[in-house]
Structure formats: structure tokens, C-alpha cells
Amino acid sequence: MLTLKRARPAARALTSVLLAAATVTALSHSASAADSLASAAAGKGRYFGTAVAANHLGEAAYANTLDQEFGAVTPENEMKWDATESTRGAFTFTAADQIVSHAQSKGMKVRGHTLVWHSQLPSWVSGLAASDLRTAMNNHITQLMQHYKGKIYAWDVVNEAFQDGSSGARRSSPFQDKLGNGFIEEAFRTARSVDPDAKLCYNDYNTDGVNAKSNAVYAMVKDFKSRGVPIDCVGFQSHFNSASPVPSDYQANLQRFADLGVDVQITELDIEGSGAAQATSYGTVVKACLAVTRCTGMTVWGVTDKYSWRSSGTPLLFDSNYAKKPAYDAVLAALGGTGGGGGGGTGATCTVTFARTADWSDGYNGEVTVKAGSSPITGWSVPVAFASPQKVTALWNGSPSWDAGGTVATVRPTYNGSLAAGASTSFGFTVAKNGSSALPAVGACTAS
């Protein structure tokens, strides 16, 4: 063990040694043990993804949590029609490209969302006559799929085309009203002609159990398969709350679709609530997917409660401070992973606090204190994201693994991993500001 003093001259003298050591010990998170949602799911032959908003990727804690935990991304809004073709024939891909580029740099799958949907349509689409609408629909599919050809694992070709309620009827939309029932088939055939390698999916909500709406989707998929219409997968959004809980026939419903010869995917999972009840529901969903051979992956609809479309219902796996919730532990446990530390399942928890202990014109010292929860722990890890162009010149009482960009360190103990219940330890670092005085973003502590 090498213990460094906090004095600036000592820190500077050891800069090259420490940075070289950091380079040698850098590890890809995906290559580690099943201590993340992505790696645990991969061990079960599935992906575990999340919806991503491009405008949050610049937030260190957001990007770090995304990169550490998830193996697939779905652009939340950036590929929808209003974002990509607000004016007819003029396509904008900047925000979506940002997400795809980030995902590719981290080895993540990308689900394309969505090509044809009644919502978030620019006004010009609704004003088209039938023949012109058909041309516009097929051109929109073609342009998006050509732009991302070879980069998209699966596309939500058509989204939410059926009504809620007991009718099982198609939803009124410009496409349904002007092109008729055949627009879904035409969209899938066009999509296949553009990219034969991407999985083509139909996606909807309130189809998670056996009901009139899911029966109508089932009949459509069965018909498509019988006639050779190119459909590869069906997405089940799985938005749940106390008024609409996980249905008792959830697994059976996934299985009946899989039996038609399509993959099934959980595409927009979020479950309002908190504590043990929320954790149990999340575990039920994951176990259902694992029990269905053709359930190929799961996606939660957002990284953190802070940015959820249902934020008041706290429906996600990480709270507004990016701390892991009991629901996280339940999902990780269901996937057969290890780690956790969010307050459920293992009993091993820890918390962190940060303080800037010294400051000068071109640098500062920081200290992170790790405190065990109500049970002893034998290890811990803490992600710390530093603002570019800052550089860490020394780090003591911890062993860092760096991300590819050299800005996020996952720090683990050197000698100080075992802590009694309520006990604490610390690690520290010296940072060269390089013009930025921003504080680092210290992520949630994971205990073992």
C-alpha cells in the first residue's frame, strides 16, 4: 500500500506514478463481475437498458450512472417525428446522434424509438391527404433507418396504434384515419426493405396482461406471422402504479406472444411507489422476463427519479440523488447479480459525504467519507466524476478504476474496506483545476 500525504509538493511529485497506476488498473465496467444491472442481465442472456435524454448527458452523475449500470439505451424523445422532421423533408439528427454516439462508445445496444406514432407529430403531417401521407410516412421511415443503419438493434416501427378499453379497436390517428388498417403492415414492410438486419417491433402500453387491447395486438401479430409480414418483436411498455399494478398473468401474456414466434421486450418499465412494495413489483417483472426464453431484454424509462416523466411517483431504480433504491437491489438480485447497497436485499449498505479540505488558485484537495449502514460491510465502491478539464494528480486510501474518458473514477478500498456497522473511513485526492473550480459529482456508494 502506498499512502500519500496531502501536502501539495508530495502530490505533485507522485503525479506521474499515480496516473500511470490508474492507467494500468483501469477496467471496463462491462468486464467486471455481475455487479451492475447490465452485467448481471448479460449473464442471463438479456440486455438491461434505460431511456436517455441527450440534454442530461452533460451531467456527470447522470452519465456515470448510465455508463456504470446500463447496457442499452432508448432515446426518450430525440428520434420521434417532431424532433427529426419538424419541417417536411428537412431532417435533424443532432440530439439523437449524440445519444447513439455515446452508446456506441460504451458498447451499448440502441433501440430506435419510434418511427410511426400518433403523438408528437408536427402539424404538417396531419394536414396531408392520403396519398401524400403514405409517401411522407414511408420517406420518414426510410430516412431515419438509413441514417442509423447498422447502429440500431431494434426499432419500434409502430407505437400505440390500438385503443384503450374493451373494444380492441385501432386508435384514431392520421395514419389510421386516412390509410386504414393496412398502414401498420406497410410500415413494417418498408422498414424491412431499408434495414434487413434490425429487429422490427410493435410497441404499446396497457397490453401487459390478457385483455381486449392485448388480444387485438396478439391477433395482429398472429396474422402478420401467418402471412409473412416482417415483425420480429413486441414491446410491452409496463408502466405500473397502485391503480394499475403488475397483472397476475404478466408472464403468461409475454409467453403467449413469444409462442407466436416473436421476441418480447419490456420497453418502458417504471413502477410508482417506494420501499419493499416497489421492490417486490420490480422483482416480479424481471423474473417474468427471465422465465420467458424469448424475452430478450428490459428497459426502464429513465435513469433517475429526478427526470422521470412521473417523477412525483418516484418510479425508477435510482432516486433524485442517484442513490440506489430497494427496487435496484431487487432487480439486481433477480438477475443473479451481486453488489446492491440501496437499502434492500443484502443488508450491506453505505453512504458517502464529500468535503473540499484545501483550495488554492490552481488546485484543491477533496475528501470522501464512506460510512457503513446498520450492518458491517466488507467492501465498498464509490464513483466520482470530475469536471473536464480538471485532472486528478493524486489519490490516497483508495484504488481508482478510470472510464475511457479519464474523468470518472470508481474508487475501491486499498486496505480500508471492512467497516463495522456505523463505522467510517475516507479517501482523498488532489485535483488540478485547469481553469475549472467545479466540485466533483460523487455518486452512490455500493457496499458488499
Protein Blocks (a to p, Z undefined) as FASTA:
>chain_A
ZZddfbfklmmmmmmmmmmmmmmmpccfklmccfbfklmmmmnopacdddddfklmmpmk
lmmmmmmmpcbdcdfklmmmklmmmbghiacfklmmmmmmmmmmnopacddddfbdcbhp
afklmmpcfklmmmmmmmmmmmmmmmmgokafbdcfbghkbcehjkopacddfklmmnoj
mlmmmmmmmmmmmmmmbccddddehilbccfklmmmmmmmmmmmmnopacfbdcdfkpac
fklccdfklmmmmmmmmmnopacddfkgccedehjllmmmmmmmmmmmmmpmklnbdcde
bjbfklgcklmnopafbdfkopacfklmmmmmmnopaeejnogajlpacddddddfbdcf
kbccddddddddfbdcfbdcdddddddfbdcfbdehiacdddfkopaccdddfklmbcce
hiacdddddddfklpacdcdddddddZZ
